[in-house]
Amino acid sequence: MIIEIDAEGGFGGIAAAALHKRVDVDAQAEPMRQELNNAFGTRELQRLAAQDCSDCADRMTYRITVSVEGRRSRSFTLREGQIPPEMLDLIDRM
């Protein structure tokens, strides 16, 4: 599984940060591989994307694409307020 994350955000339309990460989950050590599989599974990303985010103005926006060999890639757009803190920490560690 390949996870690609593109993030950008800013205040009042001024870009404050940009991020691009690409991780081959299968190439990670077992503890990290398990964390990534749990956090970035399709069902979990769908659940997070469906959450209300009424206080997300001027916060980071993450576009997360998950590709599994032999299957179609899935992309999800999540706002910072929809992502749990432990998942944000995981993204930082990737």
C-alpha positions in Angstrom: 0.0 0.0 0.0 1.2 3.5 -0.9 0.0 6.5 1.0 0.4 10.0 -0.4 -0.4 13.1 1.6 -0.5 16.6 0.2 -1.4 19.3 2.7 -1.7 23.0 2.5 -3.2 25.6 4.7 -3.1 29.2 5.6 -4.8 32.2 7.1 -7.1 34.3 5.0 -5.9 32.7 1.8 -2.2 33.2 2.5 -0.4 29.8 2.3 1.2 29.1 5.7 2.5 25.6 4.9 2.7 23.0 2.2 3.5 19.3 2.6 4.0 16.3 0.4 4.7 12.9 1.7 4.8 9.5 0.0 5.2 6.3 2.0 5.4 2.7 0.9 3.7 1.0 3.9 5.1 -2.5 3.0 8.6 -1.1 3.3 8.1 0.0 6.9 9.0 -1.9 10.1 6.1 -3.9 11.5 5.0 -1.5 14.3 4.8 1.4 11.9 3.2 -0.7 9.2 0.4 -1.7 11.5 -0.2 1.9 12.6 -0.3 3.1 9.0 -2.7 0.3 8.0 -5.0 1.1 10.9 -5.0 4.9 10.5 -5.2 5.1 6.7 -7.6 2.2 6.0 -10.4 3.2 3.6 -13.2 2.8 6.2 -11.3 4.9 8.7 -10.7 7.7 6.2 -14.3 7.6 5.1 -15.4 7.9 8.7 -13.2 10.9 9.3 -14.2 12.6 6.1 -17.9 12.3 7.0 -17.4 14.2 10.3 -18.7 17.7 10.6 -16.0 20.3 10.5 -17.7 23.6 11.2 -14.7 25.2 12.9 -12.2 24.3 10.1 -11.8 27.7 8.5 -8.2 28.7 7.9 -6.8 25.4 9.0 -4.8 22.8 7.1 -6.4 20.7 4.4 -5.0 17.2 3.7 -5.6 15.2 0.5 -4.8 11.6 1.3 -4.5 9.1 -1.5 -4.2 5.4 -0.7 -3.1 3.0 -3.5 -3.2 -0.7 -3.2 -1.6 -2.8 -5.9 -4.3 -4.3 -8.2 -7.0 -1.9 -6.9 -8.1 1.6 -7.8 -6.6 4.4 -5.7 -8.9 6.2 -3.3 -8.5 9.9 -2.3 -10.0 11.7 0.7 -9.9 15.4 1.6 -9.8 16.0 5.3 -9.6 19.2 7.2 -7.3 19.5 10.2 -10.2 19.5 12.6 -11.4 16.1 11.3 -8.1 14.3 12.0 -7.4 13.0 15.5 -4.2 14.3 17.2 -2.6 10.8 17.1 -3.1 10.6 13.3 -1.5 14.1 12.9 1.4 12.8 15.0 1.7 9.8 12.7 1.7 12.0 9.7 4.6 14.0 11.2 6.5 10.7 11.8 6.1 9.5 8.3 
